[in-house]
Amino acid sequence: MASTVVHLAFAGLLAAALLGPYFDRRAVLIVFVATAFPDLDSFIALFSTVGHREALHTFVIPIGIGLAWFVDTRVREESYVRDRWGQWGVNVGWMALLAYAVAGIGIDFVGAGVNPLWPVHDEAYSLNGKIELSDQRGVIQTFVDLSPEEGGAPAPRSLGNSSEIEMDTGVNPDPSGTQEDPERLFPVVRAGWQLLVLVVGTCVTAAKLRMNSEA
């Protein structure tokens, strides 16, 4: 499971690459808030069976907001967002939605797993696998099962629904309530690739902010 700071570093890297002239401190702050927002569901787990990596780690939220954003900025003759914040607001809004989906949810989706379509479909999945090219077997991929059992459907690896899985966090280290003195662990870096993303994302975001401020 990646920590919030890793999510933020990746979001900063995306924003630095895509926002162009609209990349500034205020834009970065908005993108960071959107990226960190899904992790707030770790607190929901304290009083609900639908908890961490479920209630807010769902693509239904950015998809719904994205549709509303598209209608306002592309379909309506007079856009509320464009009239109030100009093209800066339009672009930063799209960037925040992308950061929510890719940096906020996507990293966990390809890691420990999320409940990507809750509440429309209550099932947690982890998108893990590999793609290889073999001189004997051709293309080999294990992300999606293309030969499901009868009655099934191709899908990433299922982890169970919200009532079947319990995910411990620093906020709620013992969801089952069976430990007398559970240790609270708040992850920072738990893999080499996370350290790489954290360092590179932080440095690129800082460098881009400095370059834009000096331009």
Secondary structure, DSSP 8 states (H G I E B T S, - for coil): ---HHHHHHHHHHHHHHH-GGG-SHHHHHHHHHHHHGGGGHHHHTTT-SS-TTTSSS-THHHHHHHHHHHIIIIISSS-HHHHHHHHHHHHHHHHHHHIIIIIIIIHHHTTT-B-TTTTTS--EEE----EEEETTTEEEE-SS-SS--TT----SEEEE-TTT-----SSSS-TT---SS------S--SHHHHHHHHHHHHHHHHHHHHHHH-
